[in-house]
Amino acid sequence: MGGDWKLEIAIGTIETSLKSLAHLRHNTSNFLCEVGVGNNQISTSIT
């Protein structure tokens, strides 16, 4: 064993962080799309 478990934990932590970032980025882009669509509808109804 030795220090292998520390390496595995580090790799697992990095993978989890990357997945979280990808998920967050996906949610953010969805949110921005919804906000953008909302803004377009508002400006269209004004004009």
C-alpha positions as CSV (number, residue, x, y, z in Angstrom):
1,M,0.0,0.0,0.0
2,G,2.3,2.8,1.2
3,G,1.2,6.2,0.0
4,D,-1.0,4.9,-2.9
5,W,-4.2,5.6,-1.0
6,K,-3.3,9.3,-0.7
7,L,-2.8,9.5,-4.5
8,E,-6.1,7.8,-5.1
9,I,-7.9,10.2,-2.7
10,A,-6.2,13.2,-4.5
11,I,-7.3,11.9,-7.9
12,G,-10.8,11.2,-6.7
13,T,-11.0,14.8,-5.3
14,I,-9.8,16.3,-8.6
15,E,-12.3,14.2,-10.5
16,T,-15.2,15.2,-8.2
17,S,-14.1,18.9,-8.5
18,L,-14.1,18.7,-12.3
19,K,-17.5,17.1,-12.4
20,S,-18.9,19.8,-10.1
21,L,-17.4,22.5,-12.3
22,A,-18.9,21.0,-15.4
23,H,-22.3,20.7,-13.7
24,L,-22.1,24.2,-12.5
25,R,-21.1,25.5,-15.9
26,H,-24.0,23.6,-17.5
27,N,-26.4,25.1,-15.0
28,T,-25.0,28.6,-15.5
29,S,-25.3,28.4,-19.2
30,N,-28.9,27.2,-18.9
31,F,-29.7,30.0,-16.5
32,L,-28.1,32.6,-18.8
33,C,-30.1,31.2,-21.7
34,E,-33.4,31.5,-19.7
35,V,-32.5,35.0,-18.7
36,G,-31.6,36.0,-22.2
37,V,-34.9,34.6,-23.5
38,G,-36.7,36.5,-20.8
39,N,-34.9,39.7,-21.8
40,N,-35.7,39.1,-25.5
41,Q,-39.4,38.6,-24.7
42,I,-39.5,41.8,-22.6
43,S,-37.8,43.9,-25.2
44,T,-40.0,42.5,-28.0
45,S,-43.2,43.3,-26.0
46,I,-41.9,46.9,-25.4
47,T,-41.3,47.6,-29.1
